[in-house]
Amino acid sequence: MAREIFPVKFKEECYDLQKFLRDHPGGVNTLQMYKGKSILQAMQKFGHSTSAYHLMKDLKVDGDVLKDVNLTGGVSENGRILTNEDSMRDPEEIEFLEELESRLDWSKPLLCQLHAIAPDYEKWVNSAVYRKCRLFASPLLESLTYTPWYFVPMFWIPVILYLGWTQYYEQVACGEHCTDANITTFQYVYYISLGVLLWTILEYSLHRWIFHLDPGSSLIMIKLHFLIHGMHHKVPFDGLRQVFPPIPALGITTIIYSALRPFLPYPVLVLTGGLIGYLTYDMIHYYVHHGSPKDGTYLYAMKRYHSNHHFLNHDKAYGISSKMWDHVFRTVAHVKKLSFSLRW
């Protein structure tokens, strides 16, 4: 049985968008009318970014044989939205990006090849592709770089429940064993909420000032940046590299908690709230990449907002679970209002 295809033409070349349909930033419904047709005018009319034209290469059909564009762990099923009608492709820019890409062999680990694009790393890493990405030759090291989304709640929910229950028992429901430091249920909820609030500023700060730190010309910093965040911008459709692996996350949590503990009231309670905030953030991040939120919902707005960060404004829209700190620090990205609803 032949598999279903979604053929389109672009500048006399043929492409198959079947696997990309629900990853398409503009939703499935905006593509349906172009099946079997040319998309040249649509690409120009709706203001696709340079990155979108660059990504087309990974969907090209070589004669009647479709190019394999499998992602690590399979192709994700949902997508994003491009919002800038005024951005037009620059042929010279596209040609330069293709030349940059040709310096790397994507069938081999990328981390040891980054020296080839180091002078133009920022431009390269913000030009998304739709293909498989491998970082390390070692299967063990490589396995530490990707995580199924459900591993995150499986790991952190028991930790949160344990910390939350033990602290409630020791600080609130302690009965005759209570010390002078015992608190009320209201205070318990207050310190948990404080931890959630502190997470939101930490989320923004990490994303803006650590994950988007300019690595400059240092190859070591470029490799480090690619490992912690650049990879996500280069292969944003890879569903196994959109949540943080639990073990490295535990290490980072320990470092941050150790540094902040002396300044926190009831530090374990605040930590519990912080972990709740982190878990919520990581699940929202995965969902805004792969979920299908309905128009008018909070997650629909955040899906479009996060898309803007990936494809148009890399130096704005740092908030993922909320826009609050983007407003405070004036890094809000204004997403264009549409006269129709997007469906993924």
ChimeraX attribute file (.defattr): number of C-alpha atoms within 10 A of each C-alpha:
attribute: neighborCount
match mode: 1-to-1
recipient: residues
	/A:1	3
	/A:2	4
	/A:3	5
	/A:4	9
	/A:5	14
	/A:6	17
	/A:7	18
	/A:8	21
	/A:9	18
	/A:10	16
	/A:11	9
	/A:12	9
	/A:13	12
	/A:14	20
	/A:15	24
	/A:16	23
	/A:17	21
	/A:18	16
	/A:19	19
	/A:20	20
	/A:21	21
	/A:22	24
	/A:23	24
	/A:24	22
	/A:25	25
	/A:26	22
	/A:27	21
	/A:28	19
	/A:29	14
	/A:30	16
	/A:31	16
	/A:32	11
	/A:33	9
	/A:34	14
	/A:35	16
	/A:36	15
	/A:37	13
	/A:38	18
	/A:39	16
	/A:40	13
	/A:41	10
	/A:42	13
	/A:43	17
	/A:44	15
	/A:45	13
	/A:46	16
	/A:47	17
	/A:48	22
	/A:49	22
	/A:50	20
	/A:51	22
	/A:52	20
	/A:53	19
	/A:54	21
	/A:55	17
	/A:56	15
	/A:57	15
	/A:58	16
	/A:59	22
	/A:60	22
	/A:61	19
	/A:62	11
	/A:63	10
	/A:64	7
	/A:65	9
	/A:66	14
	/A:67	15
	/A:68	13
	/A:69	17
	/A:70	15
	/A:71	18
	/A:72	17
	/A:73	14
	/A:74	13
	/A:75	20
	/A:76	21
	/A:77	18
	/A:78	24
	/A:79	27
	/A:80	29
	/A:81	22
	/A:82	25
	/A:83	24
	/A:84	17
	/A:85	14
	/A:86	12
	/A:87	16
	/A:88	16
	/A:89	18
	/A:90	12
	/A:91	11
	/A:92	9
	/A:93	14
	/A:94	18
	/A:95	12
	/A:96	15
	/A:97	19
	/A:98	15
	/A:99	12
	/A:100	16
	/A:101	17
	/A:102	12
	/A:103	13
	/A:104	17
	/A:105	10
	/A:106	15
	/A:107	9
	/A:108	14
	/A:109	17
	/A:110	19
	/A:111	17
	/A:112	13
	/A:113	16
	/A:114	18
	/A:115	19
	/A:116	14
	/A:117	20
	/A:118	18
	/A:119	14
	/A:120	14
	/A:121	21
	/A:122	15
	/A:123	15
	/A:124	20
	/A:125	18
	/A:126	20
	/A:127	22
	/A:128	22
	/A:129	24
	/A:130	22
	/A:131	21
	/A:132	18
	/A:133	20
	/A:134	18
	/A:135	20
	/A:136	17
	/A:137	13
	/A:138	9
	/A:139	10
	/A:140	9
	/A:141	11
	/A:142	13
	/A:143	13
	/A:144	13
	/A:145	17
	/A:146	18
	/A:147	18
	/A:148	14
	/A:149	19
	/A:150	10
	/A:151	13
	/A:152	19
	/A:153	16
	/A:154	11
	/A:155	15
	/A:156	17
	/A:157	14
	/A:158	11
	/A:159	13
	/A:160	19
	/A:161	13
	/A:162	13
	/A:163	17
	/A:164	18
	/A:165	12
	/A:166	14
	/A:167	18
	/A:168	19
	/A:169	13
	/A:170	16
	/A:171	23
	/A:172	18
	/A:173	17
	/A:174	14
	/A:175	11
	/A:176	6
	/A:177	9
	/A:178	14
	/A:179	11
	/A:180	6
	/A:181	9
	/A:182	17
	/A:183	17
	/A:184	12
	/A:185	12
	/A:186	10
	/A:187	13
	/A:188	20
	/A:189	15
	/A:190	15
	/A:191	22
	/A:192	25
	/A:193	19
	/A:194	19
	/A:195	24
	/A:196	22
	/A:197	16
	/A:198	16
	/A:199	21
	/A:200	21
	/A:201	15
	/A:202	17
	/A:203	20
	/A:204	23
	/A:205	16
	/A:206	13
	/A:207	17
	/A:208	19
	/A:209	11
	/A:210	13
	/A:211	18
	/A:212	17
	/A:213	14
	/A:214	14
	/A:215	17
	/A:216	14
	/A:217	13
	/A:218	13
	/A:219	16
	/A:220	13
	/A:221	14
	/A:222	22
	/A:223	20
	/A:224	15
	/A:225	18
	/A:226	22
	/A:227	15
	/A:228	14
	/A:229	18
	/A:230	21
	/A:231	23
	/A:232	20
	/A:233	19
	/A:234	21
	/A:235	21
	/A:236	23
	/A:237	29
	/A:238	24
	/A:239	24
	/A:240	20
	/A:241	22
	/A:242	24
	/A:243	23
	/A:244	20
	/A:245	20
	/A:246	17
	/A:247	12
	/A:248	12
	/A:249	14
	/A:250	14
	/A:251	11
	/A:252	12
	/A:253	15
	/A:254	11
	/A:255	11
	/A:256	13
	/A:257	17
	/A:258	11
	/A:259	10
	/A:260	11
	/A:261	14
	/A:262	10
	/A:263	8
	/A:264	15
	/A:265	11
	/A:266	17
	/A:267	18
	/A:268	19
	/A:269	26
	/A:270	26
	/A:271	27
	/A:272	24
	/A:273	26
	/A:274	26
	/A:275	21
	/A:276	20
	/A:277	22
	/A:278	21
	/A:279	20
	/A:280	14
	/A:281	20
	/A:282	18
	/A:283	17
	/A:284	20
	/A:285	20
	/A:286	17
	/A:287	20
	/A:288	24
	/A:289	25
	/A:290	22
	/A:291	20
	/A:292	20
	/A:293	18
	/A:294	14
	/A:295	13
	/A:296	9
	/A:297	9
	/A:298	12
	/A:299	21
	/A:300	19
	/A:301	16
	/A:302	23
	/A:303	26
	/A:304	23
	/A:305	29
	/A:306	26
	/A:307	25
	/A:308	24
	/A:309	20
	/A:310	25
	/A:311	24
	/A:312	21
	/A:313	17
	/A:314	17
	/A:315	13
	/A:316	20
	/A:317	29
	/A:318	28
	/A:319	25
	/A:320	23
	/A:321	23
	/A:322	19
	/A:323	18
	/A:324	15
	/A:325	19
	/A:326	19
	/A:327	13
	/A:328	9
	/A:329	10
	/A:330	11
	/A:331	17
	/A:332	20
	/A:333	20
	/A:334	13
	/A:335	17
	/A:336	13
	/A:337	7
	/A:338	8
	/A:339	6
	/A:340	8
	/A:341	13
	/A:342	20
	/A:343	19
	/A:344	22
